[in-house]
Amino acid sequence: MKYKDYYKILGVERTANEEQIKKAYRKLARKYHPDVSKEKDAEEKFKEVSEAYEVLKDAEKRKAYDTMGYYQPGQDFRPPPDWEQQFRSGGFQDLEGVDLFDLLSGLGRGGFRTGRAGGGFRMPGQDYEVSAHLGVEEVARGTELDIPLAVTEMSGDGQLRRTAKTVKVRIPKGATDGQRLRVPGKGGKGHGGAPDGDLYVDIQLRPHDLFRVSGHDLYLELPVAPWEAALGADVQVPTLDGRVSVKIPPGSRAGQKLRVRGKGLPRPGGGEGDLYAVLQVVTPSVLSEREKQLYRELQQASTFNPRAHFG
């Protein structure tokens, strides 16, 4: 049989871990995807990359492959005798003319396949990745999305075709900005008994008029008047559940954070993040004569020097 260097096909070291192999596969699958690729022989390379990933992502198949040893790509070889004793479970009596992938693809399925069914190609379904732009309120309560996909699938005669489908995805409460959700089996359809691909949904939060999101916490800029900061006050603050009363301590300063427990975004394991009201001391832009007089009296009566630390 002919040797195929699956590590070289994916462009990874033989010591690569599962995540590195997956990352390399996704990069190459996007590069050679028949829907978008302008590379020469993109379809054949796409199949080659998919075949390599199908073997290396499976711990048992990868172990069997590694145990065969290393040869030059395309070189004729036979697995060592101890390989057959360890991994063969029936099926092929003579390895002459058997394809390496057919040999490995039978592992864990009650014996090796005697060939490619109907002459077709066994290929796992393509993984797809999309971005979902959501509002803060949507991730706070959870939502359901209909995501349109244009997927490439292999027909019974081995030809790739483009198919449109819509996938319904449930976004759970507590999803956060930048989170990547995996929806198993909702990518492209596998061929020849191979598993369907997965759909990955990247959560991206739209900017909110009031709240800034940090993990599961919310931040709100809270404007207060100079006298509210100096004397203290009870003010109404908006949250995702309606307004709540927040106490501003006397002598508060600009930039000070007031914590409102449990008024942030829900956490996946239960509970909620917090809301932080960040004080912004705002002075009136228009003053009446009476207000000006009061500020003058305060100026004369006060010994406060905000620049005393300058020395």
Salt bridges, closest charged atoms under 4 A:
ASP35 OD2 - HIS33 ND1 3.95
ASP35 OD2 - ARG162 NE 3.66
GLU43 OE2 - LYS47 NZ 3.88
GLU51 OE2 - LYS4 NZ 2.76
GLU54 OE1 - LYS57 NZ 3.88
GLU54 OE2 - LYS61 NZ 3.22
GLU54 OE2 - ARG122 NH1 2.96
ASP66 OD1 - ARG14 NH2 3.83
ASP66 OD2 - ARG62 NE 3.95
ASP76 OD1 - LYS2 NZ 3.05
GLU84 OE2 - ARG78 NH2 3.90
GLU84 OE1 - ARG88 NH1 2.94
ASP99 OD1 - LYS4 NZ 3.08
ASP99 OD2 - ARG116 NH2 3.08
ASP102 OD1 - ARG113 NH2 3.98
ASP102 OD2 - ARG116 NE 3.66
GLU129 OE2 - ARG180 NE 3.19
GLU137 OE2 - HIS208 NE2 2.83
GLU138 OE1 - ARG206 NH2 3.36
ASP146 OD1 - LYS168 NZ 2.82
ASP198 OD2 - ARG182 NE 2.94
ASP202 OD1 - ARG180 NE 3.66
ASP241 OD2 - LYS263 NZ 3.74
ASP274 OD2 - ARG259 NH2 2.74
GLU289 OE2 - LYS292 NZ 3.74
